[in-house]
Amino acid sequence: MSQPVALFRDHFGIDERAIDRTLGTALERSVDHADLFFEYTSQDSVVLEEGIVKSGDRHLIQGAGVRVQTGERQGYAHSDEITVESLELAAGTARAISERGSEGGSVAIAGSGAPQHDLYPVAMSPTDVPVARKVALLGEIDAYARARDPRIKQVMASVVCQLRNVMIAASDGTWVADVQPLVRLNVQVIAEDEGGRREIGYQGAGGRTELDAYLSPEGWKPIADEAVRLALVNLDAVPCPAGTLDIVLGPGWPGILLHEAVGHGLEGDFNRKGTSAFAGRIGERVASPGVTVVDDGTLPGRRGSLNVDDEGTPTSRTVLIEDGILQGYLHDRMNARLMGHAPTGNGRRESYAHLPMPRMTNTFMLAGEDDPEDIVRSVKNGLYAVTFGGGQVDITNGRFVFSASEAYKIEDGRITQPVKGATLIGNGPEVLTQVSRIGHDLELDRGVGTCGKDGQGVPVGVGLPTIRVDQLTVGGTEG
């Protein structure tokens, strides 16, 4: 028996009989689908600033929700009390919201409760590591970063650890549980030059792993080094030129542009409702030849990976665009059912207090054959964007705006001065048709992504090889 199944049975009295009883209440009227979602999550965080621990917390999230679907209607009720009585009340409420009358049904729970695969086995939960060890880790990072360069004036570091136990039971016989660890380490520094100019450098890393991966210097030093490097680079940055330029996107984190500009538009709910710029375009060319985009929730240890999604569907590797041709969308169970497609394991929710919806896991473009240095050499006058900060996209038309936190001029095929204030402006469905070169150096990000949608945040991953995008609008601070 899996650990979460035993947890919910022994601590809360939720066994097979209680699940059958609750689903029976939800199915007293004719519905298309009903499911139960249980969560017991522990999380702690420690924040160090100016050499001292500024904050630390440890909290618990527990609760259960009942969802009932009838056609396009969804009824959902949840409670932070995990008891048979609260589940019965939630089931009746959810059914009342969605019901359409007629006869009910019954369900037989199937399966052992264990997921089909285990992408993140851990011997010790990151939340079990003593707080004193986490404080010591942040102290080591603080001292190291300050010693790297006298211009480093301030260091902020934090570590966040989580262990999420979930269990899902549904009217189609699904019964599965999962234990999901998550770690994130963040380092931010402020550098100041002799003239008083200050710049920030940030780097983070994480994943579904043990904290041990970051407790040794081999784990955390590269993160601190990168934060320091970025701050010092920005001290030398000049205003970014504005105009229409050829852009080279570096590997790894710049995949966030792919996530926002294209990924959200390929989620099933937007396409079912016809509000996405990609709606009804399966089989059409939506990108340059050679562009293949996948969403893969099965990568071991990655921040966006899951054994099962929050509806109990095993995650998968979904090809969204293949050689420039749109192949499909990302689905939860409801949108898959309504569109006549198979669910892809992308039904995700922030917590038991939220409805699941189609969301990305790890979304990236596959590698091409070009040498990254040749890609840069092919640009006479352009921009090399390495790291992005904030961005936003309008799903209905695909327009996006992204700010680059590390970027450089490209002059006569050479990367030259760092620039500040670079903003990339474009259209998601069009930008992939402007890709003219694809490098062989695919990288995934370090594990810091959090995706927001309809007020819910979930951990995700992104990735990209070096690519060239022709004639993209750049907003800058230099006319």
Disulfide bonds with the S-S distance in Angstrom:
none
